[in-house]
């Protein structure tokens, strides 16, 4: 058996492979939640600033 096949078999049999996959899935979920939270917070902040801008423009003009 060549070395590549041995490495593949060792990776399949070892428990490091599933652990790495689990960490990758957790990281993907954390990133998804972070991006969604930042997007929602950005929209809320933007609407707050737009409201303030409109109120200031009413007073100035």
Order of alpha helices (4+ residues) and beta strands (2+ residues): alpha-alpha
